[in-house]
Amino acid sequence: MKSVILYSSSKKHGNTAHSVQKLAPKLQADCIYLDDYEINDYCYNHTNSDDGFRTLFRHLLNYDHIVFASPVYWYATTPRMKAFFDRITEFMDDEALQPELRKLRNKEFSILSNSIKQAAPECFVEVFQRTCEYLGMTCRSQIHHQYPYEGDK
């Protein structure tokens, strides 16, 4: 089973990256830093198709298991990860893209989160879980790492 970890964070080499580096060898997973890609917000007119979203999304379809990794920011994921999920709507809206979207039905997903708390808030997990299950994906696991508060570093 081919796995990939798609992670986002304001710090490319911060706590989320540390969590990703711990998990990747166990899964023999490739790692993709989402923030290296230009992912614009969802647009009803689909005028953002020239950014990096569609290429990245199509690349992810080559994997059987996708781990979505993000720190918890005010009970939510990072803005870039949120934009990524919002943009999946394009594949729902466009009949020509729908066959590609349906490929997610055979995929598994996991959630990898981190924060100063012992567990990820339920509302954080639900966004990933409900969205992925709506898309027909199967949840494999939810992993959370607690890190100490770093103050004003």
C-alpha positions in Angstrom: 0.0 0.0 0.0 1.5 3.3 -1.1 1.2 6.1 1.5 1.7 9.8 1.4 1.7 12.4 4.1 0.4 15.8 3.1 1.3 18.3 5.8 0.9 22.0 6.3 2.2 24.3 9.0 3.5 27.9 9.3 6.9 26.3 10.2 8.2 24.0 7.5 10.6 22.3 10.0 8.5 22.7 13.2 6.5 20.3 15.3 4.3 19.1 12.5 7.3 18.3 10.4 8.8 16.4 13.4 5.6 14.4 13.8 5.7 13.7 10.0 9.3 12.5 10.2 8.4 10.1 13.0 5.5 8.6 11.1 6.9 8.5 7.6 9.3 5.6 8.0 6.7 3.5 9.7 4.4 3.9 6.7 7.2 4.0 4.1 5.4 7.2 3.1 6.3 10.0 0.8 6.0 13.5 2.3 4.6 16.6 0.7 4.7 20.0 2.3 1.5 21.6 1.1 2.7 25.1 1.8 5.3 24.8 -1.0 2.3 24.8 -3.4 0.3 27.8 -4.5 -3.3 26.8 -3.6 -5.7 29.6 -4.1 -9.1 29.8 -2.3 -12.1 28.1 -3.9 -13.8 30.2 -6.6 -17.3 29.5 -7.9 -16.2 30.5 -11.4 -13.2 28.1 -11.2 -10.8 30.8 -12.2 -8.0 29.4 -10.0 -7.3 26.3 -12.2 -3.8 27.6 -13.1 -2.5 27.2 -9.5 -0.9 24.1 -8.1 -4.1 22.4 -6.7 -5.2 20.2 -9.6 -1.7 18.9 -10.3 -1.2 18.1 -6.6 -4.7 16.5 -6.2 -4.1 14.3 -9.2 -0.7 13.3 -7.9 -2.3 12.2 -4.5 -4.6 9.9 -6.4 -1.6 7.7 -7.1 -1.6 6.7 -3.4 -3.7 4.3 -1.5 -3.4 6.0 1.9 -3.3 9.8 2.5 -2.3 11.2 5.8 -3.4 14.8 6.4 -1.1 16.4 8.9 -1.6 19.8 10.5 -1.2 21.6 13.8 -4.3 22.7 15.6 -4.8 26.4 15.1 -7.7 27.8 17.1 -9.6 24.4 16.8 -9.0 24.3 13.1 -6.4 23.2 10.5 -4.1 25.6 8.7 -5.5 28.0 6.1 -3.6 26.2 3.3 -5.0 22.8 4.3 -8.5 24.3 4.5 -8.1 25.8 1.0 -6.9 22.4 -0.3 -10.1 20.7 1.0 -12.3 23.6 -0.3 -10.8 23.2 -3.7 -11.9 19.6 -3.9 -15.3 21.1 -4.6 -14.1 21.9 -8.2 -14.0 18.1 -8.9 -17.6 17.8 -7.7 -18.8 20.8 -9.7 -17.3 19.8 -13.1 -18.7 16.7 -14.7 -15.5 16.1 -16.6 -13.5 16.0 -13.3 -16.0 13.8 -11.4 -14.4 10.5 -12.5 -11.1 11.6 -11.0 -12.8 12.5 -7.7 -14.5 9.1 -7.5 -11.0 7.5 -7.3 -11.0 8.7 -3.6 -13.6 6.1 -2.9 -10.9 3.4 -2.8 -8.5 5.4 -0.6 -7.8 5.4 3.1 -7.0 8.5 5.1 -5.5 9.2 8.5 -5.2 12.4 10.5 -2.0 13.5 12.1 -2.3 16.5 14.4 -0.3 18.3 17.1 -0.8 20.9 19.7 0.0 21.8 23.3 -3.0 19.8 24.4 -3.1 16.1 25.1 -5.6 15.4 22.3 -6.9 17.1 19.2 -10.3 18.8 19.7 -13.2 16.8 18.4 -14.2 19.7 16.0 -10.7 19.6 14.4 -10.9 15.9 13.8 -14.5 16.0 12.6 -13.7 18.4 9.7 -11.2 15.9 8.2 -13.2 12.8 9.1 -16.6 14.0 7.8 -15.2 15.4 4.6 -13.1 12.4 3.8 -16.0 10.0 4.6 -18.3 12.1 2.5 -15.8 11.6 -0.4 -16.0 7.8 0.2 -12.7 7.4 1.9 -12.1 5.1 4.9 -10.5 6.3 8.1 -7.4 4.3 9.1 -6.2 6.2 12.1 -6.1 9.5 14.0 -2.8 10.3 15.7 -2.1 13.3 17.9 1.2 14.5 19.3 1.5 16.9 22.2 4.3 19.4 22.2 5.2 21.8 25.0 4.3 25.5 24.6 7.1 27.3 22.9 6.2 30.8 24.0 7.3 33.7 21.9 10.0 31.9 19.9 
